């Protein structure tokens, strides 16, 4: 088998594996409520890694902060 043919077959296999991976991820990413927005998931995961900017001391401070945010 020539190197050119082997390279082409390797590229074809890589493409097919990529399509299969995309399909599997698409199926796993679904739940009974529907699909998740990939942009939202990315932002949520990034936010989860950040240090908190504020720590609530009690329920009253939490409500006060929520009311100011409106």
C-alpha angles and dihedrals in degrees: 000000000000122000091240092055092045091051091050093049090048091052090048091051092048090052092049092048089050091053092048091048091051091050093049093048089048091053095045091047092064126091134175090275093055139255125339119235105244092213091055092047091051092049092046093051091048091049091050090059095051122094113253116260095208136022118208114227098195142348092273094057089048092053092045090053092048092050092051091051094061 
